[in-house]
Amino acid sequence: MRADKVMENSSRADLIRQRRSQRSQQHVSSTRQAASRPMPSQPVIVRGSHPTAARPLRNSTQSRVRRQYYYTLGASGAELRLPAIPFLKLDWKMLSGTLVILLGFALYTLLSAPQFKIQGIEVQGIQRLTPGDIDAALEATGESVVQFNLIEAREKLAAAFPELTDIKITVGLPAHVVIQVNERKPVVAWNGSDTSYWIDSQGYILPPRGEAADLMQISGAGELPLLPLPKTETIKDQVNTAQAAVGAANESPVAVWGRQIDPTIVTALLDLRSRIPAESSLVYDTVNGLGWNDTRGWNVFIGKDLSNFDLKLTMYQKIIEQLEQQGNLPSQMVSVEFVNTPFYK
């Protein structure tokens, strides 16, 4: 019994010693692992007189994450590591400066690059005018497309070509300019004493361009029956209006281009042309109005409209019959504008 107890006590002692040895080895290994880890650097703190005045002497540096790229070489499985690309942190100043440089370069390119300079203008809707006439008035060839002023170009065209209406200009990149217009069509050639005017169906006076073989001819004496100019607001406009009125009185061609005569007179002329003999020519007098040239050597006037035209024509024929019977035909004119008081010269 004594021997069994001694053996039991010795086995317990061995078990206790074995457990203590294992604990010692675990403690040593954990101590070695802790010693192998890098110790985090702690900022040195400088404390002032106030507790809140403590501040680090050196700011801890933050590591920048870099992206690494691997390129596989064939099917062998080998990989090539490319240089790491760091993340760049841009502030607003650097970004705005970059934008200014890029915009400046873009503006310089638009102003100086040949592909952005106007080489020609596409014109749609013209008949008697040519693209060369439009280009000469605008003087836009060789100009940068970004410097092309649409409003100024429209004003130049309207001033240079009164026959153009509904002027629309569009600009496209790199240097494409398209002009769409409607061109007035003249129907009457008004031949004054020393100047010829072309007039459309609405009474607008146009500068003669090209041939006028298909226009209705009329011989005008005196001033043109112009409509009054619109009211103006500024002193400069009033001066221009006065100059234009003086030019119209003197039959200056440039002064009356774009002005308008009474459209009812144009309508009456077109109607009168179909009622008189084909060999007769139309005439207009400031005082006596519309009429035609009788082939026997005098003019016939019926006033400024065709009211009571049939009655006036009948009266004119009766007057000529009576004068033929008397052997005293008129040498200058016969006026039946007022049916109650006709007269002849």
Order of alpha helices (4+ residues) and beta strands (2+ residues): alpha-beta-beta-beta-beta-beta-beta-alpha-beta-alpha-alpha-beta-beta-beta-beta-beta-beta-alpha-alpha-alpha-beta-beta-beta-alpha-beta-beta
